[in-house]
């Protein structure tokens, strides 16, 4: 399974690569990690853009899953081959930016999606099997907190 997560909502500013997550972006990233854990997702690896907002998102998500984050410069901008980046890494979460993350989902699955900040997609053998908004991830995370 190959997972794609667009970074959470980020503050405006320059330089672009230094823009941090907003409070909402931080909450959404933590919720995504809790939701993935609640859903039983077990990642082997996480690849993240080196830009601050993506790295923050990846670190918060992966803290709930016990996975180390690997910085992948190819995810910082421009197109990339997600399958090539993930080859041999098992179940992988890629954390990056639009429009390239939406393009990667389309290339692998044929699905036309627009990944919103904090949105998640899961692709298995060329099929889009999961597409969730930050609100849906938060709802799952809240259920997980209530069940604990």
C-alpha positions in Angstrom: 0.0 0.0 0.0 1.2 3.5 -0.8 -0.2 6.3 1.2 -0.2 10.0 0.3 -0.7 12.9 2.7 -0.7 16.5 1.7 1.0 18.6 4.4 -1.3 20.4 6.8 -2.4 24.0 6.6 0.6 26.3 6.6 1.2 29.9 7.5 1.8 32.4 4.8 5.3 33.8 4.4 8.7 33.7 2.8 10.9 31.8 2.3 8.5 29.2 1.1 10.5 26.3 2.4 10.4 27.7 6.0 6.6 28.1 6.3 5.4 26.3 9.4 2.1 24.6 10.1 -0.7 26.7 11.6 -2.4 25.6 14.8 -5.0 23.9 12.6 -2.3 22.2 10.5 -0.7 20.9 13.7 -4.0 19.6 15.0 -4.9 18.0 11.6 -1.5 16.3 11.5 -1.8 14.8 15.0 -5.4 13.7 14.1 -4.1 12.0 10.9 -1.6 10.0 12.9 -4.2 8.9 15.5 -6.7 8.0 12.7 -4.2 5.9 10.9 -3.3 4.1 14.1 -7.0 3.6 14.9 -7.5 2.1 11.4 -4.7 -0.4 12.0 -2.3 1.1 9.4 1.2 -0.2 9.9 3.8 1.8 8.0 7.3 0.6 7.2 8.6 4.0 6.0 7.7 7.6 5.7 9.2 9.9 3.0 8.7 13.6 3.4 9.5 16.8 1.6 12.3 18.7 3.3 10.1 21.8 3.4 9.2 22.7 7.0 5.4 22.2 6.7 5.7 18.8 5.2 8.4 17.7 7.7 6.3 18.9 10.6 3.3 17.0 9.3 5.2 13.8 8.8 6.8 13.9 12.2 3.4 14.5 14.0 1.7 11.7 12.0 4.6 9.2 12.4 4.9 9.9 16.1 1.6 8.0 16.6 2.7 5.2 14.3 6.3 4.6 15.7 7.9 5.3 12.3 11.0 7.4 11.5 10.7 10.1 8.9 13.1 10.1 6.0 13.6 13.4 4.2 13.3 12.9 0.4 14.5 16.0 -1.6 12.6 14.9 -4.7 9.3 15.7 -2.9 10.2 19.4 -2.5 8.8 20.4 -5.8 8.4 19.3 -9.4 7.2 15.9 -10.5 8.4 12.6 -9.1 7.9 8.9 -9.6 6.3 7.8 -6.3 6.6 4.1 -7.1 10.3 4.4 -7.8 10.8 6.4 -4.5 8.9 3.7 -2.5 10.3 0.6 -4.2 11.5 -2.0 -1.7 10.4 0.1 1.3 7.2 -1.8 2.1 4.1 0.2 3.2 5.1 3.8 2.7 3.6 7.2 3.5 4.6 10.1 1.2 4.1 13.5 2.7 4.3 16.4 0.2 2.7 19.3 -1.7 0.1 20.1 -4.3 -0.1 19.9 -7.2 2.5 17.1 -7.4 0.8 14.9 -4.7 -2.5 15.0 -6.5 -0.7 14.3 -9.8 1.1 11.3 -8.2 -2.3 9.9 -7.0 -3.7 10.3 -10.5 -0.6 8.7 -12.2 -0.8 5.6 -10.0 -4.6 5.2 -9.9 -6.2 7.2 -12.7 -8.3 9.0 -10.2 -8.7 12.8 -10.6 -8.3 14.1 -7.0 -7.5 17.5 -5.5 -5.7 16.8 -2.3 -6.6 19.4 0.3 -4.2 20.4 3.1 -4.1 17.4 5.5 -5.9 15.1 3.0 -5.0 11.4 2.7 -5.1 9.0 -0.1 -4.3 5.3 -0.2 -3.4 3.3 -3.3 -3.1 -0.4 -3.6 -2.1 -2.2 -6.8 -3.2 0.8 -8.9 -6.6 1.3 -7.2 -7.5 4.3 -5.1 -8.9 2.6 -2.0 -8.9 5.4 0.5 -9.5 9.2 0.2 -10.1 11.1 3.3 -10.4 14.8 4.2 -8.9 16.3 7.4 -12.4 16.4 8.9 -12.9 12.7 8.3 -9.5 11.9 9.8 -10.3 14.1 12.9 -13.6 12.3 13.4 -11.8 8.9 13.5 -9.2 10.3 15.8 -11.9 11.7 18.2 -13.5 8.2 18.2 -10.1 6.7 19.1 -9.7 9.2 22.0 -13.2 8.4 23.3 -12.6 4.6 23.1 -9.4 4.9 25.1 
